[in-house]
Amino acid sequence: MKDYHSRKIRNRRGWYRGKKLFALATMKRFFLLAIRTTFCLSIILVASVSLHFLINFIIQSSCLEIKDTQFEGCQNVSPQELMTLAGLRPGANIFTVSLKEISQRIRANPWVKEVKIRRTFPHLLTVKVNERVPVALVSHKKLFLVDEEGILFKEVEANDKVNMPIITGLSFSQQNSDRLKRIINLLKLADKEAVLPMEMVSEVHFDANYGITIYTLQDAIPIRMGFGDYGKKLALLATIQEDLYARQVTPEAIDIISSETAHVKKLSSSQMKINTCERG
């Protein structure tokens, strides 16, 4: 019995000793974790303060002030006009200036279709402008310019070039907007195929009953194109033009009834009918 009690006491002492060692190890781990956390937070704090001072230095530094703005692609609008629209204040910082806001302000000019702005550090902004290309005029109480996409983009002013076909017979509506696009596509196709180049067209008139009629610049010859199938009708018109040129006949009017049939009225007031079923 004496041996039993003595062994039991010694085992309890070992248990207390192990518990004490475990507590010390736990405290050590917490202490090391606290040191690491403090160190990481110190690094983050120092980095944040350094970044703050760096950003302030960049914003306030005269080394990054915009000293020159170059414009590319300006044909109908002057760089001075666009510079005024851009609203760049003197001493603006090239790093912090908003290119998106500048682009939006420049696009307020009706001539401007697209704008791309590039930073060239430390002092240069390059503004590349893609202008709208007017292909015709639209007459509706006043004259307006229309681009190659059929978009009516500005009223004609005194300094605008107006040596281009004029489109009549349309009012402002969604339906006529679609018709305007078809007319522009017809003019572009006729110009591309060299059947009726743009410089040879004086007027394009739309009528709800008769469709599209094109008037030539020379002799104001009306060429009635009707509704639709314009590709084939232009091919027929090219055949008619070749035939009239070979006969040395000047027409008074040409009525393209369909892609295969046309009426040609000569200046003598006699009428000639052309039926073309097959074309090479």
C-alpha positions as CSV (number, residue, x, y, z in Angstrom):
1,M,0.0,0.0,0.0
2,K,2.9,2.4,0.8
3,D,4.3,1.8,-2.7
4,Y,0.9,2.4,-4.3
5,H,0.4,5.9,-2.7
6,S,3.9,7.0,-3.4
7,R,3.6,6.2,-7.2
8,K,0.2,8.0,-7.3
9,I,1.6,11.2,-5.9
10,R,4.6,11.2,-8.3
11,N,2.2,10.8,-11.3
12,R,0.1,13.8,-10.2
13,R,3.1,16.0,-9.9
14,G,4.0,15.0,-13.5
15,W,0.5,15.9,-14.7
16,Y,0.8,19.4,-13.1
17,R,4.1,19.9,-14.7
18,G,2.8,19.0,-18.2
19,K,-0.1,21.4,-17.8
20,K,2.2,24.2,-16.9
21,L,4.4,23.5,-19.9
22,F,1.3,23.5,-22.2
23,A,0.2,26.9,-20.8
24,L,3.7,28.3,-21.4
25,A,3.7,27.0,-25.0
26,T,0.2,28.5,-25.6
27,M,1.3,31.9,-24.2
28,K,4.4,31.7,-26.5
29,R,2.3,31.0,-29.5
30,F,0.0,34.0,-28.7
31,F,3.0,36.2,-28.1
32,L,4.5,35.3,-31.5
33,L,1.2,35.8,-33.2
34,A,0.8,39.2,-31.6
35,I,4.3,40.2,-32.8
36,R,3.6,39.0,-36.4
37,T,0.2,40.8,-36.5
38,T,1.8,44.0,-35.2
39,F,4.6,43.8,-37.7
40,C,2.1,43.2,-40.6
41,L,-0.1,46.1,-39.5
42,S,2.9,48.3,-39.2
43,I,3.9,47.5,-42.8
44,I,0.4,48.1,-44.1
45,L,0.3,51.4,-42.2
46,V,3.6,52.6,-43.5
47,A,2.7,51.5,-47.1
48,S,-0.6,53.4,-46.8
49,V,1.0,56.6,-45.6
50,S,3.7,56.3,-48.2
51,L,1.1,55.8,-51.0
52,H,-0.9,58.7,-49.7
53,F,2.1,61.0,-49.9
54,L,3.0,59.6,-53.3
55,I,-0.4,60.3,-54.7
56,N,-0.4,63.8,-53.3
57,F,3.0,64.4,-54.8
58,I,1.8,63.1,-58.2
59,I,-1.3,65.3,-58.1
60,Q,0.5,68.4,-57.1
61,S,3.6,67.9,-59.1
62,S,4.3,70.4,-61.9
63,C,6.2,67.7,-63.7
64,L,3.0,66.1,-64.8
65,E,1.1,69.1,-66.0
66,I,-0.5,69.0,-69.5
67,K,1.6,71.4,-71.6
68,D,0.4,70.4,-75.1
69,T,-2.7,68.9,-76.6
70,Q,-2.6,67.7,-80.2
71,F,-5.6,67.1,-82.4
72,E,-5.7,64.6,-85.3
73,G,-8.3,64.2,-88.0
74,C,-9.9,67.7,-87.9
75,Q,-11.3,68.6,-91.3
76,N,-14.5,70.4,-90.8
77,V,-14.0,71.4,-87.2
78,S,-11.0,73.4,-85.9
79,P,-8.8,72.2,-83.0
80,Q,-9.5,75.5,-81.3
81,E,-13.3,74.7,-81.1
82,L,-12.6,71.2,-79.7
83,M,-10.1,72.6,-77.2
84,T,-12.7,75.0,-75.9
85,L,-15.2,72.1,-75.7
86,A,-12.7,69.9,-73.9
87,G,-12.6,72.4,-71.0
88,L,-9.0,71.6,-69.9
89,R,-8.0,74.0,-67.1
90,P,-4.5,75.4,-67.1
91,G,-2.1,73.2,-65.2
92,A,-4.3,70.1,-65.3
93,N,-2.6,66.9,-64.2
94,I,-2.1,64.4,-67.0
95,F,-2.4,61.5,-64.6
96,T,-5.7,62.5,-62.9
97,V,-7.6,64.2,-65.8
98,S,-10.7,62.2,-66.9
99,L,-10.3,61.2,-70.5
100,K,-13.9,59.9,-70.6
101,E,-15.3,63.3,-69.6
102,I,-13.2,65.1,-72.1
103,S,-14.4,62.7,-74.9
104,Q,-18.0,63.3,-73.9
105,R,-17.6,67.1,-74.1
106,I,-15.8,66.9,-77.5
107,R,-18.6,64.6,-78.9
108,A,-21.0,67.5,-78.3
109,N,-19.8,68.9,-81.6
110,P,-22.1,67.6,-84.3
111,W,-19.2,66.9,-86.7
112,V,-17.5,64.5,-84.2
113,K,-18.5,60.9,-84.6
114,E,-15.8,59.2,-82.4
115,V,-13.0,60.4,-80.1
116,K,-9.9,58.6,-78.9
117,I,-7.6,60.3,-76.4
118,R,-4.1,59.0,-75.5
119,R,-1.8,60.1,-72.7
120,T,1.9,60.5,-73.5
121,F,3.7,61.1,-70.3
122,P,4.7,63.5,-68.9
123,H,3.1,66.5,-70.7
124,L,1.1,65.5,-73.9
125,L,-2.5,64.6,-74.7
126,T,-3.3,63.3,-78.2
127,V,-6.9,63.6,-79.4
128,K,-7.8,61.6,-82.5
129,V,-11.1,62.7,-84.0
130,N,-13.2,60.7,-86.4
131,E,-15.5,63.1,-88.2
132,R,-18.9,62.4,-89.8
133,V,-18.7,62.5,-93.6
134,P,-21.6,64.3,-95.2
135,V,-22.8,62.7,-98.5
136,A,-26.1,64.7,-99.1
137,L,-28.3,67.5,-98.0
138,V,-31.9,67.0,-96.7
139,S,-34.4,69.8,-97.3
140,H,-37.2,70.1,-94.8
141,K,-38.0,73.8,-94.2
142,K,-34.2,74.2,-93.7
143,L,-31.2,72.4,-95.1
144,F,-29.5,69.6,-93.0
145,L,-26.4,67.5,-93.6
146,V,-26.7,63.7,-93.6
147,D,-23.8,61.3,-93.3
148,E,-23.0,58.0,-95.1
149,E,-25.0,56.1,-92.4
150,G,-28.1,58.1,-93.1
151,I,-27.9,60.1,-89.9
152,L,-29.1,63.7,-90.0
153,F,-26.5,65.4,-87.9
154,K,-26.5,69.2,-88.3
155,E,-28.2,72.2,-89.9
156,V,-26.3,73.7,-92.8
157,E,-24.4,76.9,-91.9
158,A,-22.8,79.5,-94.1
159,N,-19.3,78.0,-94.0
160,D,-20.4,74.4,-94.7
161,K,-19.7,72.9,-98.1
162,V,-22.9,72.0,-99.9
163,N,-21.7,70.7,-103.2
164,M,-23.6,67.4,-102.9
165,P,-27.0,65.9,-103.8
166,I,-30.1,67.3,-102.1
167,I,-32.8,65.0,-100.8
168,T,-36.4,66.3,-100.9
169,G,-39.9,64.9,-100.0
170,L,-39.1,63.7,-96.5
171,S,-40.3,64.9,-93.1
172,F,-38.9,64.0,-89.7
173,S,-40.3,60.7,-88.7
174,Q,-39.0,57.2,-87.9
175,Q,-40.5,55.9,-91.2
176,N,-38.7,58.6,-93.2
177,S,-35.5,58.0,-91.2
178,D,-35.5,54.4,-92.6
179,R,-36.3,55.8,-96.1
180,L,-33.5,58.2,-95.8
181,K,-31.1,55.4,-95.1
182,R,-32.3,53.5,-98.2
183,I,-31.8,56.6,-100.3
184,I,-28.3,57.0,-99.0
185,N,-27.5,53.3,-99.7
186,L,-28.9,53.8,-103.2
187,L,-26.7,56.8,-103.8
188,K,-23.6,55.0,-102.5
189,L,-24.3,51.9,-104.7
190,A,-24.9,54.1,-107.8
191,D,-21.6,55.9,-107.1
192,K,-19.7,52.7,-106.4
193,E,-21.0,51.1,-109.7
194,A,-20.2,54.4,-111.5
195,V,-23.8,54.4,-112.9
196,L,-24.6,57.7,-111.2
197,P,-21.6,59.2,-109.5
198,M,-22.5,61.5,-106.6
199,E,-21.1,64.5,-108.5
200,M,-23.6,63.9,-111.3
201,V,-26.7,63.9,-109.1
202,S,-28.4,67.1,-108.2
203,E,-31.5,65.9,-106.4
204,V,-33.2,62.8,-105.0
205,H,-36.9,63.1,-104.5
206,F,-39.1,60.7,-102.5
207,D,-42.8,60.3,-103.3
208,A,-45.1,58.0,-101.3
209,N,-46.8,56.9,-104.6
210,Y,-43.9,56.8,-107.1
211,G,-40.9,56.1,-104.9
212,I,-37.4,57.5,-105.5
213,T,-36.6,59.8,-108.4
214,I,-33.1,60.9,-109.1
215,Y,-32.4,64.1,-111.1
216,T,-29.1,64.4,-112.9
217,L,-27.0,67.5,-112.5
218,Q,-26.6,67.9,-116.2
219,D,-29.9,68.6,-118.0
220,A,-31.8,67.7,-114.8
221,I,-33.0,64.4,-116.3
222,P,-35.4,62.6,-114.0
223,I,-34.7,58.9,-113.5
224,R,-37.5,57.2,-111.7
225,M,-36.3,54.2,-109.6
226,G,-39.6,53.4,-107.9
227,F,-39.5,51.1,-104.8
228,G,-36.8,48.5,-104.1
229,D,-34.7,46.1,-106.2
230,Y,-32.3,49.0,-106.8
231,G,-29.2,46.8,-107.5
232,K,-30.8,45.2,-110.6
233,K,-32.4,48.5,-111.6
234,L,-29.0,50.2,-111.6
235,A,-27.6,47.4,-113.8
236,L,-30.5,48.0,-116.2
237,L,-29.8,51.8,-116.1
238,A,-26.2,51.2,-117.0
239,T,-27.4,49.2,-120.1
240,I,-29.7,52.0,-121.0
241,Q,-27.0,54.6,-120.7
242,E,-24.6,52.6,-122.9
243,D,-27.4,52.2,-125.5
244,L,-28.3,56.0,-125.4
245,Y,-24.6,56.9,-125.7
246,A,-24.1,54.7,-128.7
247,R,-27.2,56.2,-130.4
248,Q,-26.1,59.7,-129.3
249,V,-29.5,60.3,-127.8
250,T,-30.2,62.6,-124.9
251,P,-33.2,61.4,-122.9
252,E,-35.8,63.7,-121.4
253,A,-36.8,61.2,-118.7
254,I,-36.1,57.6,-117.8
255,D,-38.7,55.5,-115.9
256,I,-37.3,52.2,-114.6
257,I,-40.5,50.3,-114.1
258,S,-38.9,47.0,-112.9
259,S,-35.5,45.3,-113.0
260,E,-36.3,44.2,-116.6
261,T,-38.4,47.0,-118.1
262,A,-37.9,50.8,-118.5
263,H,-39.4,53.6,-120.5
264,V,-37.1,56.3,-122.0
265,K,-38.6,59.5,-123.2
266,K,-36.5,61.4,-125.7
267,L,-36.2,65.1,-126.1
268,S,-38.2,64.9,-129.3
269,S,-41.2,63.9,-127.0
270,S,-41.4,60.5,-128.7
271,Q,-41.2,57.5,-126.3
272,M,-39.0,54.5,-126.5
273,K,-39.7,51.3,-124.6
274,I,-36.8,49.1,-123.5
275,N,-37.4,45.5,-122.4
276,T,-34.3,43.8,-121.1
277,C,-34.9,40.3,-119.9
278,E,-31.3,39.1,-120.0
279,R,-28.3,41.2,-119.2
280,G,-24.7,40.2,-119.5
